[in-house]
Amino acid sequence: MPFAAASPVAHLRACASLLLLALTAAPVVAQDAPAPVVRVITGANVVNLEGGPHVRDAVVVITGERITAVGPAGQVAIPANAQRLALPGKWLMPGLMNMHTHFGLKLPGATGAALANETDFALSLRMLDNAKKSLWSGTTTVRTPGEQRDAIFALKNSIDRGEHPGPRIFPAGRAIVPTGGHSSEPVFDGIDGADEARHEARRQILLGAKWIKIMISRGIASTGNIAASDMTLEEMRAVTDVAHRQGVKVAAHTGSPQATLEALEAGVDSFEHGYFLTEDVFRKMKEKGAWYVPTIVVSQAGAQEFFRKIGSPPFYLARVQMVGRSHWAALQAAIRTGVNVAMGSDQFPYEPNEGTVASVREIELYHEAGMTPLQALRTATVNTARMLGAEQDLGAVAPGRYADLIALDRDPTQDIRALRTISVVMKGGEIVRHDAEPSLVTLNVLN
């Protein structure tokens, strides 16, 4: 006579009993986590980005990844087991935060043509190389508004796991482009209508996007009228609705006043480039609390070195020259209106530009366009942390923040070109770069 099959309930009860027996018979012993490394920076002056007095001859205590104490020497206790990093006379400030860069950047020209058949594997390695160089140059956090083939998510996850060095990444996936709209390479198909926009936004959020990038007008690297509006209001609203429900923000590539006003109505959070934006548009952006990421460096004289290097075609160079003057006027209008400005270069942060690197030159140009040095510095520290919603973690040398730091030779609030003297870079308490004492580097970036 065959055995009667056990009921599903009886089977579940038996499994539960066996699990309980196993847990009680062999208790799991928790392993003590290793004590975090304690490092102390001495002798440096901590830059006050709020406009108050700097902390001279400071002591900065770092426990693990975060700062745990900051104050003048003699007023901050130095733990007995601390590893000391003496930086006498240096000026210490938060690492730079670049809100518009593409580690997989590919533009029209000889270099872009050579990458036409780039595989997913080759793209990932190229992006990793660009990320490592960016961190070494002093950019410790980036936002990547629009990358190719979703490789940015794998790159971010690998860096977060500690497998590879690189900056903190707040990623967007592929830009959402209307059919025929702007992209870094010719686009003959894209999204059409609100439903397709929603679908792509949801797909990117599932992959890990913290921002969604939409192309609401043409750009330098495409054909057509940059000042025209490409996306419909319904398409824009579909993206912002889906994104904001998940706590994800939306960035819009724009050169168009009309498109920008429509995107403001749709609830877009930040606007990139703004080549032809006017003072009236910036006033409306300020009223809405929206952000402006100028990327001014790409349309000014310093970018010519980069364009020559990548073999840019004549049509591209002509569009750069055409856009440059109005772009500069837009930046000045933004500064006059007091709209929220966050630094973004649209070049690799480490890319050479007029004797420095793109992240630094972008900040210098804000000063040349009318900002004070302090205001310009805040666009890459305090403001960027606020735009990302990361004020508790980034943007200041203060207890509780990540120890993402750079050291300079001079006070940057008095001379913005002091940013050209970066000689020490730290991310999460690890020393990434130390020009005077390379042996002290604890996180090898360039090899």
C-alpha positions in Angstrom: 0.0 0.0 0.0 1.6 3.3 -1.0 2.2 6.0 1.5 -0.3 8.9 1.5 1.2 12.1 0.2 1.7 14.8 2.9 -0.5 17.8 2.7 1.1 21.2 1.7 0.5 22.5 5.2 2.1 19.5 6.9 5.1 19.8 4.5 5.6 23.4 5.4 5.4 22.7 9.1 8.0 19.9 8.8 10.4 22.2 6.9 9.9 24.9 9.6 10.7 22.4 12.4 13.9 21.2 10.6 15.0 24.8 10.1 14.4 25.7 13.7 16.3 22.6 14.9 19.3 23.5 12.7 19.4 27.1 14.0 19.2 26.0 17.6 21.7 23.1 17.2 24.4 25.2 15.4 24.1 28.8 16.3 25.8 31.3 14.0 28.7 33.1 15.7 29.0 36.7 14.4 32.4 37.7 13.4 33.7 40.9 14.8 34.2 43.5 12.0 37.7 44.9 11.9 38.1 48.3 13.5 38.1 51.1 10.9 41.3 52.8 10.1 41.7 56.1 11.8 43.6 58.9 10.0 44.4 62.4 11.2 45.3 65.3 8.9 47.4 68.0 10.7 48.8 71.4 9.8 46.4 72.3 7.0 43.9 75.2 6.9 40.3 74.1 6.3 38.4 76.3 3.8 35.1 77.7 5.1 32.7 77.5 2.2 30.0 79.3 4.2 31.9 82.6 4.2 33.1 82.6 7.8 36.7 82.3 9.1 38.8 79.4 8.0 40.1 76.9 10.5 43.8 77.6 10.6 46.3 74.9 11.6 43.5 72.4 11.7 43.2 68.8 12.9 40.8 66.6 10.9 40.1 63.2 12.3 38.8 60.5 9.9 37.4 57.2 11.1 36.9 54.8 8.2 35.3 56.7 5.4 33.9 59.7 7.3 35.2 62.7 9.1 34.6 62.5 12.9 36.2 65.7 14.2 37.5 69.1 12.8 39.0 71.9 14.7 42.1 74.0 15.5 45.2 72.1 16.8 45.1 71.8 20.6 41.3 71.7 20.6 40.8 68.3 18.9 42.0 65.1 20.5 44.2 62.9 18.3 43.4 59.2 18.8 46.5 57.2 19.9 46.2 54.7 17.1 45.7 57.3 14.3 47.8 57.3 11.1 49.0 60.9 10.7 49.1 62.8 7.4 50.9 66.1 7.9 50.0 68.8 5.4 51.5 72.0 6.9 50.4 75.1 5.1 48.1 73.4 2.7 44.4 74.4 2.2 41.9 71.6 2.6 38.5 71.6 1.0 35.9 69.1 -0.3 36.7 67.2 -3.4 35.2 68.7 -6.6 31.8 67.4 -7.7 31.2 67.5 -11.5 27.5 67.3 -12.4 27.8 66.8 -16.1 30.3 64.3 -17.5 30.1 61.3 -19.8 32.8 58.6 -19.2 31.8 57.0 -22.5 31.8 60.3 -24.4 31.9 59.8 -28.2 31.7 62.9 -30.4 31.8 63.5 -34.2 35.3 63.2 -35.5 38.2 60.8 -36.1 38.1 59.5 -32.5 34.4 58.9 -32.6 34.7 57.1 -36.0 37.4 54.8 -34.5 34.9 53.9 -31.8 32.1 53.1 -34.2 32.4 49.3 -33.6 33.3 49.5 -29.9 32.1 46.5 -28.0 30.3 46.6 -24.7 33.5 45.2 -23.0 35.7 47.8 -24.6 33.3 50.6 -23.7 33.3 49.5 -20.0 37.1 49.5 -19.9 37.3 52.9 -21.5 34.8 54.3 -19.0 36.7 52.8 -16.1 39.9 54.4 -17.3 38.2 57.8 -17.6 36.7 57.4 -14.1 40.1 56.6 -12.5 41.8 59.6 -14.1 38.9 61.9 -13.0 39.3 60.8 -9.4 43.1 61.3 -9.5 42.6 64.9 -10.8 40.5 65.9 -7.8 36.9 65.2 -8.9 35.6 62.8 -6.2 31.9 62.8 -7.2 30.2 62.9 -10.6 26.7 62.9 -12.1 26.6 61.2 -15.5 23.5 62.5 -17.3 23.3 60.1 -20.3 25.7 57.2 -21.0 25.9 54.6 -23.7 24.4 51.1 -23.4 23.7 51.3 -19.7 27.4 50.5 -18.9 27.4 53.2 -16.3 25.4 51.1 -13.9 28.0 48.3 -13.9 30.8 50.8 -13.5 29.1 52.4 -10.5 28.4 49.1 -8.8 32.0 47.9 -9.3 33.4 51.2 -7.8 30.9 51.0 -4.9 32.0 47.4 -4.2 35.6 48.5 -4.0 36.7 46.4 -7.0 38.0 49.5 -8.8 38.8 53.0 -7.8 36.7 55.9 -9.1 34.5 58.8 -8.0 31.1 58.5 -6.5 28.6 58.2 -9.3 25.0 59.5 -9.5 24.1 57.9 -12.8 21.6 58.3 -15.5 21.3 55.7 -18.2 20.8 56.4 -21.9 19.4 59.8 -22.7 15.7 59.6 -23.6 15.6 61.1 -27.1 12.6 61.8 -29.3 12.9 60.4 -32.8 15.4 62.4 -34.7 16.5 64.4 -31.7 19.9 65.2 -30.3 22.4 62.6 -29.3 26.1 62.1 -29.5 25.7 60.1 -32.7 23.0 60.2 -35.4 19.6 59.1 -34.1 17.0 57.9 -36.6 14.6 56.4 -34.0 13.8 57.2 -30.5 10.7 57.6 -28.3 7.4 58.8 -29.6 4.6 59.7 -27.2 4.1 59.6 -23.4 3.8 55.8 -23.2 7.2 55.1 -24.7 8.7 57.8 -22.5 7.3 56.2 -19.4 8.5 52.8 -20.4 12.1 54.0 -20.9 12.1 55.9 -17.6 10.9 52.9 -15.7 13.5 50.6 -17.4 16.3 53.0 -16.3 15.0 53.3 -12.7 15.0 49.5 -12.5 18.7 49.4 -13.6 19.6 51.9 -10.8 19.2 55.4 -12.3 19.3 58.2 -9.8 18.6 60.8 -12.6 16.8 60.5 -16.0 18.2 62.5 -18.9 15.9 63.9 -21.6 16.9 65.7 -24.8 14.4 68.5 -25.2 16.3 70.4 -27.9 19.2 69.9 -30.4 22.8 70.5 -29.5 26.3 71.3 -30.8 26.9 67.7 -31.9 23.7 67.4 -33.9 22.1 69.1 -36.8 19.0 71.3 -36.7 18.0 74.4 -34.8 19.3 74.3 -31.2 16.8 76.9 -30.1 13.8 74.8 -31.2 11.8 72.5 -28.9 11.9 68.7 -29.7 10.0 66.9 -27.0 6.3 67.4 -26.4 5.0 68.6 -23.0 3.2 65.3 -22.6 6.4 63.3 -23.1 8.3 65.5 -20.6 5.5 65.1 -18.0 5.4 61.4 -18.5 9.1 61.1 -17.6 9.0 63.5 -14.6 5.9 61.7 -13.3 7.5 58.3 -13.3 10.8 59.5 -12.0 9.5 61.7 -9.1 7.3 58.8 -7.9 10.5 56.9 -7.2 12.5 59.8 -5.8 14.5 60.0 -9.1 15.3 63.5 -10.6 15.2 64.6 -14.2 17.8 66.5 -16.2 17.2 68.1 -19.5 19.7 68.9 -22.3 18.5 72.2 -23.6 19.6 75.1 -25.7 16.0 76.3 -26.2 14.1 79.0 -24.2 10.8 77.5 -25.4 11.7 73.9 -24.5 13.0 75.0 -21.1 9.8 76.8 -20.2 7.8 73.8 -21.2 10.1 71.5 -19.2 9.8 73.8 -16.1 6.0 73.3 -16.4 6.6 69.6 -16.6 8.6 69.6 -13.4 12.2 69.0 -14.7 14.8 69.4 -12.0 17.9 70.6 -13.8 18.9 72.1 -17.1 22.1 71.4 -18.9 24.0 73.8 -21.2 21.3 76.5 -21.8 23.1 77.9 -24.9 20.4 80.4 -25.8 18.6 80.9 -22.5 17.6 84.4 -21.4 17.4 86.3 -18.2 13.6 85.9 -18.2 14.0 82.1 -18.5 16.5 82.1 -15.6 14.1 84.1 -13.4 11.4 81.5 -14.0 13.9 78.7 -13.2 14.8 80.5 -10.0 11.1 80.8 -9.0 10.7 77.0 -9.5 13.9 76.2 -7.6 15.4 74.4 -10.7 19.1 74.0 -11.3 21.4 75.2 -14.1 24.5 73.2 -15.1 26.3 75.5 -17.5 29.0 73.3 -19.1 30.5 76.6 -20.3 33.9 75.1 -20.9 32.8 73.2 -24.0 31.9 76.3 -26.0 34.9 78.5 -25.1 38.4 78.8 -26.4 40.0 76.2 -24.1 37.9 73.4 -25.7 39.6 73.8 -29.1 42.6 71.8 -27.9 40.2 68.9 -27.2 38.4 69.3 -30.5 41.7 69.2 -32.4 42.7 66.1 -30.5 39.5 64.1 -31.4 39.6 65.4 -35.1 36.3 67.3 -35.0 34.8 68.0 -38.4 34.4 71.6 -39.7 30.6 71.6 -39.1 31.1 70.8 -35.4 33.8 73.5 -35.0 31.5 76.0 -36.7 28.6 75.2 -34.4 30.9 75.6 -31.4 31.9 79.1 -32.5 28.3 80.0 -33.3 27.1 78.9 -29.8 30.0 80.2 -27.8 29.0 83.9 -27.6 25.3 83.2 -26.7 26.4 80.5 -24.2 28.6 83.0 -22.4 25.8 85.6 -22.3 23.5 82.9 -20.9 25.9 82.1 -18.1 26.2 85.8 -17.2 22.4 86.1 -17.2 22.2 83.1 -14.9 24.7 84.7 -12.4 22.8 88.0 -12.4 19.5 86.3 -11.6 20.9 84.2 -8.8 19.5 80.9 -10.2 20.9 77.7 -8.6 24.1 76.8 -10.4 25.9 73.5 -10.1 29.3 72.8 -11.8 29.4 70.5 -14.8 31.9 70.5 -17.6 30.6 68.1 -20.3 34.3 67.2 -20.8 36.1 64.5 -18.9 36.9 66.1 -15.5 40.6 65.5 -16.1 40.7 66.8 -19.7 43.4 69.4 -20.3 41.9 72.9 -20.8 43.8 76.2 -20.8 46.6 75.0 -18.5 44.5 73.1 -16.1 41.8 70.4 -16.2 38.1 70.8 -17.3 36.6 70.6 -13.8 38.9 73.4 -12.6 38.6 75.5 -15.7 34.8 75.3 -15.6 34.9 76.9 -12.1 37.4 79.5 -13.1 35.0 80.6 -16.0 32.2 81.1 -13.5 34.4 83.5 -11.7 35.3 85.3 -14.9 31.7 85.6 -15.8 30.8 87.4 -12.6 30.8 85.1 -9.5 33.0 85.7 -6.5 35.6 83.0 -5.8 33.5 81.7 -2.9 30.4 81.5 -5.1 32.3 79.7 -7.8 33.7 77.2 -5.3 30.3 76.5 -3.9 29.0 75.4 -7.4 31.3 72.4 -7.1 30.8 71.6 -3.4 27.9 72.9 -1.4 25.5 73.5 -4.3 26.2 70.2 -5.9 25.6 68.3 -2.7 22.3 70.0 -2.3 21.3 69.4 -5.9 22.0 65.7 -5.4 20.1 65.6 -2.0 23.4 64.5 -0.5 24.1 67.3 2.0 24.5 64.9 4.9 27.3 63.1 3.1 29.1 65.4 0.8 30.1 69.0 0.1 31.8 70.1 3.3 34.8 69.3 5.6 32.7 68.6 8.6 31.9 65.7 11.0 29.6 63.1 9.5 30.6 63.8 5.9 32.6 61.5 3.7 36.4 62.3 3.8 36.4 63.2 0.1 39.1 65.9 0.2 41.6 67.9 -1.9 44.6 69.9 -0.7 45.8 73.1 -2.4 48.8 75.5 -2.0 46.8 78.7 -1.5 43.4 80.0 -0.2 41.0 79.4 -3.1 38.5 82.0 -1.7 41.1 84.7 -2.4 42.4 83.2 -5.6 40.3 80.8 -7.6 43.3 79.7 -9.6 44.6 78.0 -6.4 42.5 75.0 -7.7 45.3 74.5 -10.2 47.6 73.5 -7.3 45.8 70.3 -6.2 48.5 68.0 -4.9 46.6 65.7 -2.5 43.3 63.8 -3.2 41.4 61.7 -0.8 38.2 59.7 -1.2 36.4 58.0 1.7 39.5 58.4 3.9 41.8 56.7 1.4 44.7 58.7 0.0 44.4 58.6 -3.8 47.1 61.1 -4.7 50.0 62.7 -2.8 52.4 64.4 -5.1 55.1 65.1 -2.5 54.9 61.6 -0.8 53.7 59.0 -3.3 54.5 56.3 -0.9 51.7 57.4 1.3 49.0 56.6 -1.3 46.6 54.0 0.0 44.4 53.6 -3.0 46.2 53.1 -6.2 44.3 54.7 -9.0 46.5 55.0 -12.1 47.8 51.5 -12.3 
